[in-house]
Each structure stands twice: as structure tokens, then as C-alpha cells.
Amino acid sequence: MTDPALRRRRQALYLFFFLPGIAMSSWITRTPDIRDGLGVSIGQMGLILFGLSVGSMAGILCSGRLVSRFGTRPVIAVGTLLVIAAVFVIAAGSAASSAPLVAAGLGVFGAGMGGGEVAVNVDGADVEHLTGTAVLPALHGCFSLGTVVGGLLGMAATATAFPAHWHLAGIGLIATAILVHALRAVPAGTGISSAGRDESHPEGEHGAPVWKDRALLLIGGIVLAMALAEGAANDWLPLLMVDGHGLDPALGSLVFVGFAAAMTLGRFSGSFFIERYGRVAVLRASAVSGAAGLVLVVFSDNAVVAAAAVLFWGLGASLGFPVALSAAGDSGPGKTARVSLVATIGYVAFLVGPPALGFLGDHYGLRSAMAVVLVFVASAVLLAPAAGTRAPVTAGPVPVPPRPADESVKHPSHQGEGR
């Protein structure tokens, strides 16, 4: 890519994915300290985390319409500002030992991350169209890279007993500087729809509801399982290692950094394996890896073995969500509607997962609660062939009209992703 403006734009998009990654992992690595400061149980912590899930769902549901009306630049700006504001609110809640304030901050965080990252995906897809190079896989890799960096910082802060509220406030200042630097490179107008048609409407090209497509629903099952695997680690892994395997908080944070590093490695190397072996084989191998890691985390009483197994968990969870979303887009007509439906199914895992696992963890322990995640991930091994379904190719030349920018939506990222 030789155009300097496009190069700066792509680098800015990398930063806009890196930013929520570092913010998210900074919160995650401090959850044991914040939980202790709030004086809440595992079940109550699950309800606090529910705020993040509700916010994420609200952001993801509203973002497509906002991008179509206002374009990517203002949605990215507002989403990122919400993430930054949320970090400061969570810091204030931690300092004041206020569980409602922390939950509210997480809700704002989820709304900003869910909405903003969809806009970044739209803008990244537009850069792909202009340059003919793959951008979106690296964007999701930058989110995971941000979680590694944020996790390392969180681990260091935990090991030195640095107050969580000051740590999070510092992350908020760093995120503010990134926003000010990067937003200038994002042009206005990308993603605005002139068609007046809601591209998120759940119908294919011929008006048939996509939710009646059996293959698509099976792909949705894959996304549900793998999103639960990723989200469970993002929500509970440090506490799982502290409460379930007796590690101190600093080592619990280190284990999460290992998970994030495995996610990063999987996402940056995933394209090579997909091109060589195909989606079905990659999804099946991912599910097997994730299930093997979870088996050892749940059933091994050796903390070292469990910590090492988290690497397999992370590798397994890294590609399931984005690869299944890509498969959904290729499964039939109405790509945006299909991806939107499957993404919504995936976000159900992020919405229901935290309180459900918290409730189970409160009664049976977090290790036992993770057995539910194991069952879902194991089921993805059987569902993987559905990702090989592709829409039939229309014979003959097809006229190419001017591309509406909102058709460039590929898929959102999560925490969870997503994260």
C-alpha cells in the first residue's frame, strides 16, 4: 500500500482495536483485587459482569444503524470515548468500593466497545476494498495483542500491589492519547448508506428469513460455543486460577496473559492454516484444542498443568468466532443479515455466560462451572462441518453496482472477541 493516507488510516484502525484490548485486559487482570475490595461473592461478581454483557449487546445491536446514518468516524469516536469514560468510572467504583458504580462502568464499556468495533470493522473492510489486501484478520489480532500488553501491565501492577483504581486511571489516560492521535487518520463519510434499507434486517436476497436456514443455525451453534469459551476466560480466568487452583493474584494474571498470547498467536497465524486446510478442519482442531485445555483446567489438581493447559484453551478459542462468522457470510444470500444473526447468537454467550457461570461457581466452585463450557466446546467438534456450507455461485456475468459502504460490514469483534 503506497498511499500515505491509506497507510495512516490502516495504522489508526490497528490502534482502535489495540485500545479496547489493553483496556479490557487491564480490568480483567485486576478482577481478584477489585472483587476483594468490593467484598462480593462469586455470584455477585457474575451480576456485576452482566453489565458488560448487556452493554456489549446494546452496542452491537445499535451500531449498524448508526454507521449507516452517520458513518464510521463519529461512531468510532463516540464508542472509544465511552470505553475511556468507562475505565475512569470503573476506577472510581473500585476506589469507592461501589459495586453498582463498577457495574455501570462495565455497561458503558461494553456499549462503547461493541458499537465502536463494528464501525472499525466497516472501515477496515473499506480499506481492504481500496487496497486489495487483508486487513480484518490483523485487526482482530491487534485486539488480542492489546490484551497481552494490558495483561502484562496488570500483572506487574498486581505483583507490586499498585492500587487498581490508579492503574485503571493510567490506562484511561493512555487510551485518551491513542484516540486523539488516531482519529485524525480516519476519513468522514465511510459507511453512510444511501439505500435507505436496513442492512441488518434478517432476510436474504429473496426475502426468506435467514433464521430458517438450518446450516446457518448450526454455524450459530459453533459461534455460541466458541464465544462462550472465549468469554468465560475473559470474565473468570484470573479468579478461576486464584480460587480454583490456589495461585496468588499475580500468577493468576500471568495465566491470563498466557491465554491472551495464545489467542494472539492463533489469530495472526490463522489465515495460513485456513488457506491450507480449510475452515472445517481449522474449526474442528480449534474445538479439540479448546476442549483439551478445559479438561485439564477443570479436572487436574496440579496448578502447573492447569496453567499450561490454558494455552490450549486460548489457541482453541482464538479462531472459532471469526472463522464461523466468515462461514456464515458465505452460507447463502444476504451476507450482512446472516453475519448479523450469527453474531447475535454469539453475543448471547457473552450476555448469559457471566451470571450463569457466576451462579454455578457460587454453588459448586468455578472449576466445576467450567465443565458447562467444556460441554459446549466439545459440541463444536460435531458442528464444525456446517462451516463448509457455501452459497451457490451464480452463473454468468454479474453487473457490479457502486458498493454501498455499509455492505462492507464483515463481522464484529468480542471480549468479548471477541472478543
Stockholm file with secondary structure:
# STOCKHOLM 1.0

chainA/1-419         MTDPALRRRRQALYLFFFLPGIAMSSWITRTPDIRDGLGVSIGQMGLILFGLSVGSMAGILCSGRLVSRFGTRPVIAVGTLLVIAAVFVIAAGSAASSAPLVAAGLGVFGAGMGGGEVAVNVDGADVEHLTGTAVLPALHGCFSLGTVVGGLLGMAATATAFPAHWHLAGIGLIATAILVHALRAVPAGTGISSAGRDESHPEGEHGAPVWKDRALLLIGGIVLAMALAEGAANDWLPLLMVDGHGLDPALGSLVFVGFAAAMTLGRFSGSFFIERYGRVAVLRASAVSGAAGLVLVVFSDNAVVAAAAVLFWGLGASLGFPVALSAAGDSGPGKTARVSLVATIGYVAFLVGPPALGFLGDHYGLRSAMAVVLVFVASAVLLAPAAGTRAPVTAGPVPVPPRPADESVKHPSHQGEGR
#=GR chainA/1-419 SS CCCHHHHHHHHHHHHHHHHHHHHHHHHHHTHHHHHHHHTCCHHHHHHHHHHHHHHHHHHHHHHHHHHHHHCHHHHHHHHHHHHHHHHHHHHHHHHTTCHHHHHHHHHHHHHHHHHHHHHHHHHHHHHHHHHCSCCHHHHHHHHHHHHHHHHHHHHHHHHTTCCHHHHHHHHHHHHHHHHHHHHTTSCSSTTCCSSCCCTTSSBCTTSCBGGGCHHHHHHHHHHHHHHHHHHHHHHHHHHIIIIIHCCCHHHHHHHHHHHHHHHHHHHHHHHHHHHHHCHHHHHHHHHHHHHHHHHHHHHCCCHHHHHHHHHHHHHHHHHHHHHHHHHHHTSSSCHHHHHHHHHHHHHHHHHHHHHHHHHHHHHHCHHHHHHHHHHHHHHHHHHGGGGGCCCCCCCSCCCCCCCCGGGGCCCCCCCCCCC
#=GC SS_cons         CCCHHHHHHHHHHHHHHHHHHHHHHHHHHTHHHHHHHHTCCHHHHHHHHHHHHHHHHHHHHHHHHHHHHHCHHHHHHHHHHHHHHHHHHHHHHHHTTCHHHHHHHHHHHHHHHHHHHHHHHHHHHHHHHHHCSCCHHHHHHHHHHHHHHHHHHHHHHHHTTCCHHHHHHHHHHHHHHHHHHHHTTSCSSTTCCSSCCCTTSSBCTTSCBGGGCHHHHHHHHHHHHHHHHHHHHHHHHHHIIIIIHCCCHHHHHHHHHHHHHHHHHHHHHHHHHHHHHCHHHHHHHHHHHHHHHHHHHHHCCCHHHHHHHHHHHHHHHHHHHHHHHHHHHTSSSCHHHHHHHHHHHHHHHHHHHHHHHHHHHHHHCHHHHHHHHHHHHHHHHHHGGGGGCCCCCCCSCCCCCCCCGGGGCCCCCCCCCCC
//
